[in-house]
Amino acid sequence: MYNGGKIIIGLAIFLGIATLPFFSNIGTAVKRPEPSLDTPVIKEVQAQLGRKDVCVEPKAFMQANHMRLLNEWRDSALRQNKRLYISSDGRKFTISLQNTCMHCHSNKKEFCDRCHNYMAVKPYCWDCHIAPKERGGQS
Amino acid sequence: MKIDRRQFFKVAGWGAAAGVTAMNVVGRFGSGGRAQAFESMETPETVKAKQFAMVVDMSKFKTKDDIQKVIYACHHTHNVPNWGNPKDEVKWIWTDTYKHVFPGQESPFLDEAFKEMPFLVMCNHCDHPACTRVCPTKATFKRPDGIVMMDYHRCIGCRFCMAACPFGARSFNWRDPRLALNMNDLNMEYPTRTKGVVEKCTFCDERIAQGKQPACVEAAPAGGLVFGDIDDPNSDVRKALARTYTIRRKPELGTGPNIYYVIGGGETNAG
């Protein structure tokens, strides 16, 4: 092999740089994101209903299927003009991301963004829908 | 190994049957069937109609201010940006002159008052909308109550609808509308749009679902804009149509526009 030494040194340097992120993160597990439910409205509803799990559907379902529920809500309201949601426990909600979801979850940065950033998903909801954080100022 | 024609068909047949069965099984269980049936209904206060329509009585608009109020009410309610130039312009309700609103009906001897009159124009929510026929994604569609609706989630920005609409009722967002909106003065209960979608008047579908009249109707002088079901002989719209002579924009095109105009003829616009 011509210039074998140089090639091997070069490869070693390349491998070192390419795997640097893995080595530098060894032992520092990134913490699991904890979306915050700490908003005044949620606390109020929790006190009213006397339980922790007060979202439109049970927590486990929402964690796994909120995106599917949002799609159903979108199509129901926009395409069928059915704007009243009946939850599995019989409560009624106005179907609206901006006015119903975000009314309770007024902390988009601590709620939506925490998981979405962690998972590197970028839903384009907020290209049109106005996030509560933008209230009273440019985002 | 050699197989004859008969054996080949046997093997192929059993293989296909197994494949179809497997696909069905995976389809049933693999996608993890919906845990919850989504249940939704129309709001009880929704205003019902077979075909919504509007009568624009120009004789009721006395000043420029009356008209500006109507446009502001609509554009503020729906976060419509004001770019300040005709190239980027986005409009849901706007004004135009007689010869542009009713082309083919102008004459050189038309009264000056009519020539300069700023006619309020908006989407006509046609009986047979050309825009919905050309939309490749059904982003715009006709609702059972006659509203020509926009679903911005589906709009791919092809602008076929803009080419199809004979009334210029549709606007394209060439740029991010938020750049032209006062972000401190938004209607926080209504979204903005995004770059690359077409938008237009939706007869305030969100207000109709709350049992309200469209925002423009509320902001107009009494009787200036009359809104209701044209299929119901007792509706305000039908009563207004029965009272006086009205015209529509470009009815000869056959789209069946549902905005009716009272040009004047009353005591105020006679001279």
Interface residues (C-beta under 8 A of the other chain):
Chain A: E57 F61 A64 N65 R68 L69 E72 W73 R74 S76 A77 L78 R79 Q80 N81 K82 R83 L84 Y85 I86 S88 T94 I95 Q98 N99 Y124 D127 C128 H129 I130 E134 R135 G136 G137 Q138 S139
Chain B: R34 A35 Q36 F38 E39 S40 M41 E42 T43 P44 T46 N79 F141 R143 D145 M149 D151 Y152 H153 M183 N184 L186 M188 E189 Y190 P191 T192 R193 T194 K195 D205 A209
